[in-house]
């Protein structure tokens, strides 16, 4: 058994994993990691990447470049052209990111699931009861990015971004261990609510990128702001930003989660189920017929 497998066996024990990634000064560690990851000194950069590689299956084969200025530069890497083909079918809404599919299904009584047995209110996540009401009987799907995955996210369809609301918050881990222990986690963490309107059909689809420990930095290409979880009030920005299907919208500073919300009539595409892996540009939801 390799050193890496021994380390992973230890840290993947649920109690220890929860303790190591949550029962610590989460915000302080996140701010420190954000600073440290940007250090461009070669020795520190190389050491950081090697340590990261002990805990993650890092695959850079589809990266635009394989030499990085810093660990942060690697985290937020771009992909080579054509690495993520986008399904062109106009009846398909594609995944905005590389991810592991988490909880998904139909919005019932204004609630969706974090994991089985852990519901949360959609109006709390979105901070707007009227906005949440637009997804009554709609479809939701949770997409979790792991630390080694590609961290940029893309437009799931031809659309216009109408507004973005940023909610400062905590930095709980978003791994399965924590999701089973911390109720309403997505409503507690820093997040951005991105309201889009699909071109042609006019459907309102919302993306909710949720930050987490060691992340807590959401950058949107169409707003010259990096959102961070510092204590301040909710901020809302009105937008009129057009995107083509598959076009890059923004990125996480590390990895985290995106909750996709679609109105009634949308359904999950075949093969999209909890625990499966999906890539940006692959079919996620079928538009109403």
Buried (B, 14 or more C-beta within 10 A) or exposed (E): EEEEEEEBEEEEEEEEBBEEBBEEEBBEBBBEBBEBBBBEEEEBBEEBBEEBEEEBEBEBEBBEEEEBEBBBBBBBBEBEEEBBEBBEEEEBBBBBBBBBBBBBEBBEEBBBBBBEEBBBBBBBBBBBEEBBEBBBEBBBBBBBBBBBBBBBBBBBBBBBBBBBBBBBBBBBBBBBBBBBBBEBBBBBBBBBBBBBBBBEBEBBBBBBBBBBBBBBBBBBEBBEEEBBBEEEEEEBBEBEBEBEBBEBBBBBBBBBBBBBBBBBBBBBBEEBEBEEEBBBBBBBBBBEE
